[in-house]
Amino acid sequence: MPLATLLSFALVAYTIEVDNAFEQRMPHRTTVHGKTGDARGAPWLVSLVMWANAMQYVDDEGITVREFRRRTKTTQAATRMLLTRLSTWWGYLRVETAPDSAGHGPDSIVRPTAAGREARRIWHELVDTIDGRWCERFGAGTIARLRIALTNVVAAIDRELSDYLPILGYGLASHDPDDVRATASRSPTRAVGSSLRLSALLSKVLLAFAIEFEEKSDVSLAICANVLRLVGDDAALVRDLPRRSGVSKEAVTIATGYLTRHGYATLETQSTPARAKALVLTPNGRRARERYRDLVAEIEAAWVARFGAERVEELRASLEAVTGSDGTPLLAGLEPPPGTWRASLPRPQTLPHFPMVLHRGGFPDGS
């Protein structure tokens, strides 16, 4: 398995465990299940991703939009998107417009709502809870070894990186090239180790890998790893891709749409099964698929040269001790509690080979 895949298995599984527990404890609303709890104005249910990338940085007394952007390490457009969703759409924040500012101007004040303060408290407790579960399930020594291996790689990365992968952009890309140029020259955060959550360590290493990949590939790592990888030289039934990839139907639709619009694939209707849509790669698509396979190996080899063979090999070994060779050991911890929205879905047969963090709430499988 590519190193990025092992990182994805661990990060997605960890996040879904936190999300399942959060859904049980936090009053919320969803499209299907309606509102839970007694709280009036219950917020929209979102993923741990929103705490890691935004909510953990907003103090009770409030911070300016300018400071919010600095803490979250986001572009101006990404800041505006996060604040709009977390305030107007989802109900976790409120933005108080400064007298001389319009909309989400840099001097406007961002404060958590009552629901946002409660959500932040629950998330903070749950990451400790899930850390404890993983220590019990895999062994405290195994998780400590993984933390040390991740910490050693994060300390060697020469970029500032967010505490979770960002919401994927156009083409399901993991980064904004302008944002990468802006942060590459900064001193990397050295406060690594016990001060960073396991999810943050996994995310930083995986995001660094994705940035390197996407600087050399015209197709994002999310699309390559979750869709392009699964299409053989003949075709792949579109309806089978969510089950085979571990990502949502909506995420697959976005990926296949990008591939067909940019000449990497076509959609054809097959007679068997009756009128089933099949994704067929063009010559450019087949080259992109092979480029994905070569490039993930090239990046891992480059990391061995840059960070040292012992450091990278220890990272791979510590990940495999948790994920196995295919992520199967992690699936045992993903049984959704009764009554949660995931309990109504078919059980996943695999985990995503790269997180599909979408604007729908940040869930790492694109749900």
Residue frames relative to the residue before (quaternion, step in Angstrom):
aa qw qx qy qz dx dy dz
M 1.0000 0.0000 0.0000 0.0000 0.00 0.00 0.00
P 0.5137 -0.6122 0.4896 0.3487 3.60 -1.04 0.68
L 0.6124 -0.5620 0.4084 0.3772 3.55 -1.14 0.63
A 0.6297 0.5441 -0.3345 0.4422 3.61 1.01 -0.79
T 0.6344 0.5314 -0.3304 0.4539 3.59 1.05 -0.71
L 0.6516 0.5042 -0.3189 0.4684 3.59 0.93 -0.84
L 0.6343 0.5169 -0.3215 0.4766 3.58 1.00 -0.79
S 0.6563 0.5171 -0.3073 0.4556 3.57 0.97 -0.86
F 0.6153 0.5518 -0.3485 0.4422 3.59 0.91 -0.88
A 0.7084 0.4675 -0.2677 0.4560 3.56 0.78 -1.05
L 0.6875 0.4937 -0.2938 0.4441 3.58 0.85 -0.94
V 0.6705 0.4920 -0.3095 0.4611 3.60 0.87 -0.89
A 0.6600 0.5085 -0.3163 0.4536 3.60 0.89 -0.89
Y 0.6419 0.5204 -0.3207 0.4630 3.58 0.92 -0.90
T 0.6857 0.5019 -0.2872 0.4421 3.57 0.85 -0.99
I 0.6623 0.4971 -0.3165 0.4626 3.59 0.91 -0.84
E 0.6120 0.5345 -0.3592 0.4590 3.61 1.03 -0.65
V 0.6546 0.4869 -0.3113 0.4874 3.59 0.94 -0.84
D 0.6624 0.5208 -0.3128 0.4383 3.60 0.90 -0.92
N 0.6364 0.5238 -0.3346 0.4568 3.60 0.96 -0.78
A 0.6808 0.4757 -0.2879 0.4769 3.58 0.94 -0.88
F 0.6226 0.5458 -0.3335 0.4509 3.59 1.04 -0.77
E 0.6387 0.5395 -0.3269 0.4406 3.58 0.95 -0.85
Q 0.6653 0.5069 -0.3032 0.4567 3.59 1.03 -0.72
R 0.7638 0.4131 -0.2009 0.4534 3.58 0.97 -0.81
M 0.7443 0.4229 -0.2149 0.4701 3.59 1.05 -0.71
P 0.4162 -0.6687 0.5468 0.2841 3.64 -0.78 0.95
H 0.1184 0.8075 -0.5576 0.1518 3.58 -0.79 0.99
R 0.2636 -0.7233 0.6002 0.2170 3.53 -1.36 -0.06
T 0.0525 -0.7615 0.6451 0.0343 3.54 -1.28 0.57
T 0.6557 -0.5065 0.3717 0.4187 3.56 -1.26 0.21
V 0.7520 0.4200 -0.2174 0.4592 3.57 0.82 -1.02
H 0.7959 0.3464 -0.1583 0.4707 3.56 0.77 -1.07
G 0.4536 -0.6988 0.4537 0.3163 3.59 1.25 -0.07
K 0.7096 -0.4295 0.3416 0.4419 3.56 -1.16 -0.67
T 0.1526 -0.7685 0.6139 0.0961 3.55 -1.11 0.75
G 0.7473 0.3811 -0.2782 0.4679 3.57 -1.19 0.46
D 0.5654 -0.6274 0.4370 0.3093 3.53 -1.34 0.19
A 0.5066 0.6845 -0.4180 0.3163 3.57 1.23 -0.30
R 0.3844 -0.6912 0.5614 0.2436 3.55 -1.01 0.86
G 0.8153 0.1945 -0.1698 0.5183 3.54 -1.07 0.76
A 0.1090 0.8230 -0.5478 0.1032 3.58 0.99 0.83
P 0.4567 -0.7039 0.4683 0.2770 3.60 -0.93 0.83
W 0.6120 -0.5253 0.4446 0.3897 3.52 -1.35 0.24
L 0.4893 -0.6619 0.4812 0.3014 3.56 -1.01 0.79
V 0.0391 0.7944 -0.6034 0.0579 3.57 -0.78 1.04
S 0.6066 -0.5954 0.4173 0.3216 3.54 -1.36 0.23
L 0.6968 -0.4231 0.3971 0.4216 3.51 -1.42 0.17
V 0.5314 0.6466 -0.4007 0.3727 3.58 1.12 -0.61
M 0.6793 0.5050 -0.2958 0.4428 3.60 0.98 -0.83
W 0.6152 0.4971 -0.3468 0.5041 3.58 1.16 -0.48
A 0.6899 0.5040 -0.2916 0.4300 3.57 0.81 -1.00
N 0.7688 0.3838 -0.1950 0.4728 3.58 0.94 -0.88
A 0.8292 0.1844 -0.0743 0.5225 3.61 1.13 -0.41
M 0.7528 0.4616 -0.2675 0.3856 3.58 0.44 -1.21
Q 0.6386 0.5493 -0.3456 0.4135 3.61 0.98 -0.70
Y 0.6827 0.5051 -0.2826 0.4461 3.60 1.21 -0.44
V 0.6383 0.5382 -0.3281 0.4419 3.62 1.22 -0.25
D 0.2946 -0.7744 0.5398 0.1487 3.58 -0.48 1.23
D 0.6491 -0.5230 0.3797 0.4012 3.57 -1.22 0.46
E 0.7021 0.4623 -0.2734 0.4675 3.59 0.97 -0.81
G 0.5600 -0.6402 0.3670 0.3765 3.57 1.28 -0.13
I 0.1231 -0.7576 0.6357 0.0819 3.54 -1.28 0.49
T 0.5591 -0.5872 0.4483 0.3764 3.58 -1.19 0.36
V 0.6274 -0.5127 0.4202 0.4085 3.54 -1.27 0.35
R 0.6079 0.5566 -0.3497 0.4454 3.57 1.04 -0.74
E 0.6870 0.4643 -0.2792 0.4843 3.58 0.92 -0.91
F 0.5924 0.5629 -0.3565 0.4529 3.58 1.09 -0.71
R 0.6703 0.4915 -0.3001 0.4681 3.57 0.90 -0.89
R 0.6473 0.5221 -0.3261 0.4495 3.59 0.98 -0.82
R 0.6943 0.4820 -0.2811 0.4545 3.57 0.90 -0.93
T 0.7334 0.4297 -0.2389 0.4695 3.59 0.96 -0.82
K 0.3239 -0.7798 0.4818 0.2342 3.60 1.30 -0.18
T 0.4449 0.6882 -0.4519 0.3525 3.58 0.95 0.90
T 0.5595 -0.5674 0.4780 0.3694 3.54 -1.30 0.33
Q 0.6832 -0.4729 0.3527 0.4303 3.54 -1.27 0.22
A 0.6633 0.4979 -0.3092 0.4653 3.59 0.95 -0.84
A 0.6615 0.4992 -0.3080 0.4673 3.59 0.95 -0.84
T 0.6117 0.5435 -0.3431 0.4613 3.59 1.07 -0.72
R 0.6619 0.5057 -0.3015 0.4639 3.56 0.90 -0.95
M 0.6547 0.5158 -0.3114 0.4564 3.57 0.96 -0.85
L 0.6628 0.5070 -0.3063 0.4581 3.59 0.88 -0.94
L 0.6921 0.4820 -0.2889 0.4530 3.57 0.83 -0.96
T 0.6322 0.5291 -0.3382 0.4539 3.60 0.99 -0.75
R 0.6978 0.4672 -0.2817 0.4642 3.57 0.85 -0.92
L 0.7221 0.4553 -0.2630 0.4496 3.59 0.81 -0.95
S 0.7101 0.3957 -0.2624 0.5200 3.60 1.19 -0.36
T 0.7939 0.3391 -0.1831 0.4704 3.58 0.27 -1.26
W 0.7557 0.4088 -0.2247 0.4597 3.58 0.86 -0.92
W 0.8522 0.2690 -0.0746 0.4425 3.55 0.70 -1.10
G 0.4556 -0.7647 0.3860 0.2422 3.61 1.23 -0.21
Y 0.5012 0.6608 -0.4287 0.3583 3.62 1.14 0.47
L 0.7791 0.2100 -0.1043 0.5814 3.58 1.18 -0.56
R 0.1258 -0.7311 0.6481 0.1720 3.50 -1.37 0.12
V 0.2397 -0.7643 0.5871 0.1171 3.54 -1.07 0.80
E 0.1684 -0.7907 0.5857 0.0577 3.55 -0.59 1.21
T 0.3623 -0.7748 0.4826 0.1884 3.53 -0.42 1.28
A 0.4328 -0.6864 0.5244 0.2578 3.55 -0.91 0.96
P 0.6588 -0.5491 0.3352 0.3899 3.63 -1.10 0.67
D 0.7862 0.2924 -0.1527 0.5226 3.59 0.95 -0.83
S 0.6142 0.5412 -0.3383 0.4642 3.56 1.23 0.45
A 0.2825 -0.7449 0.5801 0.1699 3.56 -1.14 0.65
G 0.8433 0.0749 -0.0704 0.5275 3.56 -0.93 0.93
H 0.7743 -0.2713 0.2482 0.5150 3.55 -0.90 -1.00
G 0.0593 0.8280 -0.5508 0.0873 3.56 0.72 1.10
P 0.6852 -0.5316 0.3040 0.3943 3.61 -1.15 0.49
D 0.7235 0.4251 -0.2515 0.4822 3.61 1.12 -0.56
S 0.4396 0.6684 -0.4771 0.3638 3.60 1.23 0.07
I 0.3963 -0.7337 0.5139 0.2015 3.55 -1.15 0.69
V 0.2047 -0.7600 0.6100 0.0916 3.56 -0.95 0.98
R 0.0418 0.7913 -0.6068 0.0616 3.57 -0.80 1.08
P 0.4762 -0.6414 0.5003 0.3340 3.60 -1.11 0.53
T 0.4339 -0.6378 0.5607 0.3008 3.55 -1.17 0.60
A 0.6973 -0.4137 0.3364 0.4790 3.59 -1.26 -0.01
A 0.6493 0.5016 -0.3100 0.4804 3.57 1.01 -0.82
G 0.6416 0.5320 -0.3231 0.4482 3.58 1.02 -0.75
R 0.6428 0.5097 -0.3273 0.4690 3.58 1.01 -0.76
E 0.6565 0.5010 -0.3089 0.4718 3.58 0.99 -0.83
A 0.6470 0.5167 -0.3169 0.4626 3.58 0.95 -0.86
R 0.6501 0.5210 -0.3205 0.4507 3.57 0.93 -0.87
R 0.6419 0.5187 -0.3200 0.4654 3.59 0.99 -0.83
I 0.6736 0.4969 -0.2996 0.4578 3.59 0.91 -0.93
W 0.6458 0.5165 -0.3270 0.4576 3.60 0.90 -0.87
H 0.6453 0.5340 -0.3247 0.4392 3.57 0.92 -0.91
E 0.6796 0.4738 -0.2873 0.4807 3.58 0.99 -0.82
L 0.6776 0.5351 -0.3059 0.4012 3.58 0.93 -0.88
V 0.6214 0.5310 -0.3774 0.4354 3.60 0.96 -0.64
D 0.6222 0.5058 -0.3429 0.4893 3.60 1.11 -0.58
T 0.6359 0.5419 -0.3225 0.4450 3.57 1.03 -0.83
I 0.7007 0.4524 -0.2759 0.4779 3.59 0.85 -0.94
D 0.5709 0.5568 -0.3845 0.4649 3.59 1.08 -0.57
G 0.6654 0.5065 -0.2954 0.4621 3.58 0.97 -0.90
R 0.6317 0.5293 -0.3318 0.4591 3.58 1.00 -0.80
W 0.6714 0.4957 -0.3085 0.4564 3.57 0.92 -0.87
C 0.6207 0.5288 -0.3443 0.4653 3.58 1.06 -0.68
E 0.6616 0.4912 -0.3044 0.4779 3.58 1.02 -0.79
R 0.7063 0.4871 -0.2681 0.4381 3.57 0.90 -0.91
F 0.8083 0.2755 -0.1173 0.5070 3.57 0.83 -0.98
G 0.5605 -0.5731 0.4005 0.4438 3.57 1.23 -0.40
A 0.5159 -0.6643 0.4447 0.3079 3.56 -0.86 0.99
G 0.6382 0.5388 -0.3289 0.4407 3.59 1.01 -0.75
T 0.6423 0.5300 -0.3173 0.4537 3.58 1.02 -0.83
I 0.6867 0.4638 -0.2859 0.4812 3.59 0.91 -0.89
A 0.6200 0.5254 -0.3468 0.4683 3.60 1.03 -0.71
R 0.6371 0.5227 -0.3221 0.4660 3.58 1.02 -0.80
L 0.6479 0.5134 -0.3151 0.4661 3.58 0.99 -0.84
R 0.6432 0.5237 -0.3232 0.4557 3.60 0.93 -0.88
I 0.6666 0.4994 -0.3072 0.4602 3.58 0.90 -0.90
A 0.6571 0.5113 -0.3152 0.4554 3.59 0.93 -0.88
L 0.6588 0.4961 -0.3033 0.4774 3.59 0.96 -0.85
T 0.6423 0.5400 -0.3148 0.4435 3.55 0.95 -0.92
N 0.6575 0.5214 -0.3129 0.4449 3.58 0.94 -0.85
V 0.6694 0.4690 -0.3046 0.4889 3.60 1.04 -0.69
V 0.6321 0.5313 -0.3384 0.4513 3.61 0.93 -0.86
A 0.6540 0.5308 -0.3149 0.4375 3.58 0.94 -0.85
A 0.7021 0.4629 -0.2631 0.4728 3.59 1.17 -0.54
I 0.5588 0.6071 -0.3919 0.4070 3.61 1.25 -0.24
D 0.3026 -0.7995 0.5006 0.1365 3.57 -0.78 1.04
R 0.6098 0.4996 -0.3814 0.4827 3.57 1.04 0.77
E 0.4175 -0.6218 0.5806 0.3194 3.52 -1.29 0.40
L 0.0295 -0.8126 0.5812 -0.0325 3.57 -0.82 0.98
S 0.5529 -0.6333 0.4372 0.3195 3.55 -1.09 0.75
D 0.6025 -0.5978 0.4052 0.3397 3.56 -1.29 0.38
Y 0.7629 0.0871 -0.1341 0.6264 3.57 1.28 0.07
L 0.6212 -0.5235 0.4067 0.4180 3.55 -1.19 0.44
P 0.4695 -0.6860 0.4697 0.2973 3.60 -0.96 0.76
I 0.6344 -0.4546 0.4323 0.4517 3.53 -1.33 0.11
L 0.4853 -0.6939 0.4482 0.2865 3.57 -0.77 1.03
G 0.3555 -0.7552 0.5210 0.1783 3.54 -1.00 0.88
Y 0.8002 -0.2365 0.1925 0.5165 3.54 -1.21 -0.54
G 0.8048 0.1822 -0.1765 0.5366 3.55 -0.90 0.96
L 0.4720 -0.6883 0.4126 0.3650 3.56 1.33 0.37
A 0.2684 0.7682 -0.5239 0.2516 3.55 1.05 0.87
S 0.4757 -0.7112 0.4588 0.2397 3.55 -1.09 0.77
H 0.8110 0.1741 -0.0738 0.5536 3.56 1.14 -0.39
D 0.3998 -0.6486 0.5908 0.2655 3.47 -1.37 0.40
P 0.4712 -0.7006 0.4413 0.3040 3.64 -0.57 1.04
D 0.6336 0.5247 -0.3394 0.4561 3.62 1.00 -0.74
D 0.6423 0.5220 -0.3193 0.4615 3.57 1.03 -0.80
V 0.6382 0.5235 -0.3245 0.4618 3.59 1.01 -0.81
R 0.6566 0.5026 -0.3194 0.4629 3.59 0.94 -0.85
A 0.6641 0.5240 -0.3027 0.4391 3.57 1.03 -0.82
T 0.7587 0.3924 -0.2087 0.4762 3.58 1.01 -0.77
A 0.5369 0.6645 -0.4058 0.3248 3.59 1.15 -0.46
S 0.7060 0.4717 -0.2706 0.4537 3.57 1.07 -0.69
R 0.5576 0.6087 -0.4019 0.3963 3.59 1.22 -0.20
S 0.5555 -0.5725 0.4698 0.3780 3.54 -1.25 0.38
P 0.4497 -0.6944 0.4793 0.2930 3.60 -0.78 0.89
T 0.5702 -0.5884 0.4489 0.3567 3.53 -1.22 0.53
R 0.2158 -0.8084 0.5387 0.0985 3.57 -0.66 1.09
A 0.5547 0.6105 -0.3981 0.4014 3.59 1.26 -0.21
V 0.2547 0.7684 -0.5395 0.2316 3.53 0.54 1.20
G 0.5247 0.6100 -0.4764 0.3543 3.54 -1.27 0.35
S 0.8472 -0.1010 0.0830 0.5149 3.53 -0.90 -0.92
S 0.6127 0.5744 -0.3530 0.4124 3.60 1.18 -0.45
L 0.7064 0.4151 -0.2618 0.5101 3.61 1.20 -0.35
R 0.4794 -0.6581 0.5044 0.2875 3.54 -1.05 0.83
L 0.6417 -0.5206 0.3910 0.4054 3.55 -1.24 0.44
S 0.6442 0.5231 -0.3260 0.4529 3.59 0.98 -0.82
A 0.6471 0.5118 -0.3258 0.4617 3.60 1.03 -0.73
L 0.6443 0.5146 -0.3281 0.4609 3.59 0.95 -0.79
L 0.6510 0.5037 -0.3114 0.4750 3.58 0.93 -0.90
S 0.6725 0.5213 -0.2960 0.4341 3.57 0.91 -0.96
K 0.6703 0.5138 -0.3158 0.4324 3.57 0.83 -0.93
V 0.6668 0.4845 -0.3099 0.4739 3.57 0.93 -0.84
L 0.6776 0.4910 -0.2974 0.4597 3.59 0.91 -0.89
L 0.6490 0.5061 -0.3258 0.4653 3.60 0.98 -0.76
A 0.6164 0.5336 -0.3469 0.4637 3.59 1.01 -0.71
F 0.6395 0.5161 -0.3125 0.4765 3.57 1.03 -0.83
A 0.6745 0.5078 -0.2982 0.4452 3.59 0.89 -0.96
I 0.6321 0.5270 -0.3399 0.4551 3.59 0.98 -0.78
E 0.6573 0.4949 -0.3170 0.4718 3.60 0.90 -0.85
F 0.6433 0.5258 -0.3261 0.4509 3.57 0.96 -0.84
E 0.7473 0.4347 -0.2362 0.4436 3.56 0.74 -1.06
E 0.5555 0.5639 -0.4026 0.4597 3.59 1.24 -0.17
K 0.7613 0.3481 -0.1797 0.5167 3.60 1.23 -0.45
S 0.7260 0.3769 -0.2248 0.5294 3.59 1.26 -0.09
D 0.4239 -0.7041 0.5131 0.2474 3.56 -1.05 0.80
V 0.7035 0.3619 -0.2435 0.5611 3.59 1.26 -0.27
S 0.5160 -0.6814 0.4223 0.3018 3.58 -0.82 0.99
L 0.6163 -0.5461 0.4208 0.3806 3.53 -1.28 0.43
A 0.6110 0.5627 -0.3533 0.4304 3.61 1.02 -0.72
I 0.6920 0.4541 -0.2787 0.4871 3.60 0.91 -0.88
C 0.6572 0.5173 -0.3217 0.4438 3.58 0.89 -0.90
A 0.7355 0.4600 -0.2478 0.4313 3.57 0.75 -1.08
N 0.7837 0.3764 -0.1846 0.4584 3.58 0.96 -0.81
V 0.7918 0.2514 -0.1395 0.5389 3.62 1.10 -0.51
L 0.7072 0.4699 -0.2931 0.4395 3.59 0.56 -1.11
R 0.6150 0.5798 -0.3312 0.4195 3.58 1.02 -0.84
L 0.7297 0.4737 -0.2282 0.4372 3.59 1.04 -0.82
V 0.6204 0.5471 -0.3462 0.4426 3.60 1.24 -0.20
G 0.2931 -0.7729 0.5420 0.1517 3.54 -0.60 1.16
D 0.7213 -0.4263 0.3086 0.4502 3.55 -1.28 -0.11
D 0.6433 0.4902 -0.3326 0.4850 3.60 1.19 -0.36
A 0.6628 -0.4215 0.3562 0.5061 3.59 0.35 -1.26
A 0.1863 -0.7363 0.6276 0.1714 3.53 -1.37 -0.01
L 0.4437 -0.6813 0.5093 0.2820 3.57 -0.89 0.91
V 0.4786 -0.6959 0.4590 0.2756 3.55 -0.74 1.09
R 0.6594 0.5346 -0.3217 0.4194 3.59 0.94 -0.83
D 0.6636 0.5031 -0.3035 0.4630 3.61 1.23 -0.43
L 0.5429 0.6802 -0.3886 0.3027 3.58 1.16 -0.49
P 0.6264 0.5197 -0.3800 0.4394 3.69 0.88 -0.64
R 0.6698 0.4909 -0.3041 0.4668 3.59 0.92 -0.87
R 0.7133 0.4680 -0.2623 0.4510 3.58 0.89 -0.90
S 0.7352 0.4218 -0.2268 0.4797 3.60 1.11 -0.62
G 0.4014 -0.7184 0.4771 0.3085 3.57 1.12 -0.59
V 0.6310 0.4952 -0.3515 0.4828 3.60 1.23 0.23
S 0.6628 -0.5618 0.3401 0.3598 3.54 -1.24 0.53
K 0.6512 -0.5038 0.4043 0.3984 3.52 -1.32 0.38
E 0.6416 0.5359 -0.3251 0.4421 3.58 1.02 -0.84
A 0.6551 0.5022 -0.3124 0.4702 3.59 0.99 -0.80
V 0.6331 0.5191 -0.3276 0.4716 3.58 1.01 -0.78
T 0.6302 0.5393 -0.3334 0.4482 3.59 0.99 -0.80
I 0.6466 0.5037 -0.3186 0.4761 3.59 0.96 -0.84
A 0.6772 0.5043 -0.2955 0.4470 3.58 0.89 -0.93
T 0.6858 0.4684 -0.2958 0.4719 3.58 0.85 -0.91
G 0.6059 0.5530 -0.3496 0.4527 3.58 1.09 -0.66
Y 0.6522 0.4996 -0.3141 0.4757 3.57 0.96 -0.83
L 0.6732 0.5107 -0.3081 0.4371 3.58 0.85 -0.93
T 0.6942 0.4622 -0.2901 0.4694 3.60 0.94 -0.80
R 0.6554 0.5182 -0.3242 0.4436 3.61 0.98 -0.76
H 0.7656 0.3706 -0.1917 0.4897 3.59 1.04 -0.71
G 0.6274 -0.6246 0.3172 0.3400 3.56 1.17 0.52
Y 0.5014 0.6516 -0.4379 0.3637 3.58 1.17 0.42
A 0.8044 0.0515 -0.0057 0.5919 3.58 1.20 -0.39
T 0.2185 -0.7256 0.6272 0.1800 3.51 -1.37 0.20
L 0.3506 -0.6946 0.5811 0.2388 3.55 -1.28 0.42
E 0.0276 -0.8036 0.5942 -0.0218 3.55 -0.78 1.05
T 0.3766 -0.7073 0.5522 0.2300 3.55 -1.16 0.67
Q 0.2067 -0.7964 0.5617 0.0869 3.54 -0.73 1.13
S 0.4892 -0.6647 0.4802 0.2972 3.56 -1.12 0.62
T 0.7778 0.1602 -0.0864 0.6015 3.59 1.20 -0.59
P 0.4294 -0.3066 -0.8003 0.2848 1.58 -1.08 2.29
A 0.7226 -0.4873 0.2750 0.4058 3.54 -1.23 0.60
R 0.8676 -0.1259 0.0331 0.4799 3.54 -0.76 1.23
A 0.2932 0.7525 -0.5291 0.2605 3.58 1.00 0.80
K 0.4079 -0.6995 0.5346 0.2421 3.56 -1.03 0.83
A 0.0902 -0.7907 0.6050 0.0245 3.54 -0.95 0.93
L 0.3260 -0.7186 0.5821 0.1963 3.55 -1.10 0.79
V 0.0716 -0.8027 0.5917 -0.0191 3.56 -0.66 1.16
L 0.3574 -0.7537 0.5114 0.2066 3.57 -0.72 1.04
T 0.3739 -0.6650 0.5991 0.2430 3.52 -1.21 0.69
P 0.6977 -0.4170 0.3292 0.4806 3.62 -1.19 0.01
N 0.6360 0.5129 -0.3345 0.4696 3.60 1.03 -0.74
G 0.6438 0.5293 -0.3175 0.4523 3.58 1.02 -0.75
R 0.6538 0.4983 -0.3163 0.4735 3.57 0.98 -0.80
R 0.6369 0.5077 -0.3343 0.4742 3.59 1.05 -0.72
A 0.6478 0.5126 -0.3239 0.4612 3.60 0.98 -0.78
R 0.6262 0.5330 -0.3348 0.4601 3.59 1.05 -0.74
E 0.6842 0.4631 -0.2858 0.4855 3.57 0.91 -0.90
R 0.6086 0.5466 -0.3480 0.4580 3.58 1.10 -0.67
Y 0.6038 0.5500 -0.3492 0.4593 3.59 1.04 -0.72
R 0.6847 0.4939 -0.2934 0.4485 3.57 0.79 -1.00
D 0.6802 0.4781 -0.2900 0.4740 3.57 0.97 -0.84
L 0.6978 0.5192 -0.2881 0.4007 3.55 0.87 -0.99
V 0.6367 0.5126 -0.3559 0.4529 3.62 0.94 -0.71
A 0.6436 0.4979 -0.3212 0.4845 3.58 1.09 -0.66
E 0.6371 0.5318 -0.3286 0.4509 3.59 1.02 -0.78
I 0.6642 0.5018 -0.3148 0.4561 3.59 0.93 -0.86
E 0.6429 0.5059 -0.3363 0.4665 3.59 0.93 -0.80
A 0.6474 0.5045 -0.3223 0.4717 3.60 0.99 -0.78
A 0.6383 0.5176 -0.3244 0.4684 3.58 1.05 -0.76
W 0.6333 0.5216 -0.3303 0.4666 3.58 1.06 -0.71
V 0.6009 0.5466 -0.3590 0.4596 3.58 1.05 -0.70
A 0.6814 0.4803 -0.2856 0.4727 3.57 0.95 -0.89
R 0.7206 0.4631 -0.2493 0.4519 3.58 0.96 -0.89
F 0.7986 0.3184 -0.1415 0.4908 3.58 0.83 -1.03
G 0.5597 -0.5842 0.3952 0.4350 3.55 1.24 -0.44
A 0.5445 -0.6528 0.4220 0.3151 3.55 -0.92 0.94
E 0.6516 0.5321 -0.3336 0.4254 3.59 0.89 -0.85
R 0.6585 0.5204 -0.3110 0.4459 3.58 0.97 -0.86
V 0.7079 0.4515 -0.2674 0.4729 3.60 0.85 -0.95
E 0.6517 0.5077 -0.3222 0.4622 3.60 0.96 -0.78
E 0.6420 0.5069 -0.3274 0.4731 3.59 1.04 -0.69
L 0.6126 0.5341 -0.3487 0.4668 3.58 1.07 -0.68
R 0.6658 0.4954 -0.3063 0.4663 3.58 0.86 -0.92
A 0.6769 0.4974 -0.3013 0.4511 3.60 0.85 -0.93
S 0.6762 0.4874 -0.3037 0.4614 3.61 0.93 -0.83
L 0.6238 0.5176 -0.3363 0.4794 3.59 1.10 -0.62
E 0.6716 0.5016 -0.3032 0.4532 3.59 0.89 -0.92
A 0.5940 0.5682 -0.3647 0.4374 3.60 1.15 -0.54
V 0.7102 0.4088 -0.2399 0.5206 3.59 1.21 -0.52
T 0.7735 0.3887 -0.1915 0.4625 3.58 0.84 -0.98
G 0.3475 -0.6683 0.5593 0.3462 3.59 1.07 -0.65
S 0.6838 -0.4761 0.3436 0.4332 3.56 -1.19 -0.35
D 0.8057 0.2471 -0.1074 0.5275 3.58 1.22 -0.41
G 0.6123 -0.5864 0.3447 0.4030 3.60 1.21 0.24
T 0.4157 0.7537 -0.4442 0.2488 3.60 1.25 -0.17
P 0.6445 0.5290 -0.3596 0.4190 3.68 0.83 -0.76
L 0.6512 0.5320 -0.3167 0.4389 3.59 1.12 -0.60
L 0.5877 0.6084 -0.3713 0.3829 3.60 1.10 -0.61
A 0.5804 0.6077 -0.3753 0.3912 3.59 1.12 -0.57
G 0.7076 0.4537 -0.2621 0.4741 3.57 1.11 -0.58
L 0.6373 0.5666 -0.3097 0.4206 3.57 1.27 -0.02
E 0.3306 0.7217 -0.5335 0.2918 3.60 1.17 0.45
P 0.3212 -0.7876 0.4858 0.2012 3.62 -0.43 1.13
P 0.5291 -0.6255 0.4595 0.3430 3.61 -0.99 0.73
P 0.5994 -0.5694 0.4095 0.3857 3.62 -1.06 0.64
G 0.7874 0.3273 -0.2472 0.4603 3.55 -1.04 0.82
T 0.5900 0.5551 -0.3843 0.4428 3.58 1.21 -0.20
W 0.6445 -0.5636 0.3409 0.3883 3.55 -1.17 0.50
R 0.6352 0.5225 -0.3484 0.4496 3.60 1.06 -0.59
A 0.5727 0.6059 -0.3849 0.3959 3.63 1.16 -0.49
S 0.6718 0.4928 -0.2985 0.4655 3.60 1.20 -0.46
L 0.6322 0.5350 -0.3273 0.4548 3.59 1.27 -0.10
P 0.6016 -0.5233 0.4337 0.4198 3.60 -1.20 0.32
R 0.5345 -0.6283 0.4511 0.3406 3.58 -1.03 0.72
P 0.4796 -0.6756 0.4683 0.3069 3.62 -0.89 0.85
Q 0.3289 -0.7454 0.5505 0.1819 3.54 -1.06 0.80
T 0.7786 0.0753 -0.0442 0.6214 3.54 1.28 -0.31
L 0.4235 -0.6628 0.5488 0.2829 3.54 -1.33 0.18
P 0.6177 -0.5530 0.3905 0.4002 3.61 -1.11 0.53
H 0.4350 -0.6826 0.5249 0.2631 3.55 -1.13 0.69
F 0.7496 0.0215 -0.0988 0.6541 3.54 1.39 0.04
P 0.5303 -0.6528 0.4193 0.3418 3.63 -0.87 0.85
M 0.2331 -0.7467 0.6104 0.1248 3.56 -1.04 0.88
V 0.0182 0.8172 -0.5724 0.0656 3.59 0.25 1.28
L 0.0265 -0.8277 0.5589 -0.0416 3.57 -0.33 1.28
H 0.6595 -0.5309 0.3761 0.3764 3.54 -1.34 0.25
R 0.5070 0.6852 -0.4007 0.3361 3.60 1.29 -0.10
G 0.7672 -0.2571 0.1725 0.5617 3.60 1.24 -0.04
G 0.5365 -0.6802 0.3623 0.3440 3.53 1.34 -0.03
F 0.3782 0.7321 -0.5007 0.2651 3.62 1.20 0.08
P 0.4945 -0.7462 0.3675 0.2521 3.59 -0.71 1.10
D 0.6756 0.4223 -0.3183 0.5137 3.61 1.25 0.02
G 0.5919 -0.6225 0.3393 0.3834 3.56 1.28 0.37
S 0.4026 0.7350 -0.4657 0.2843 3.60 1.24 0.18
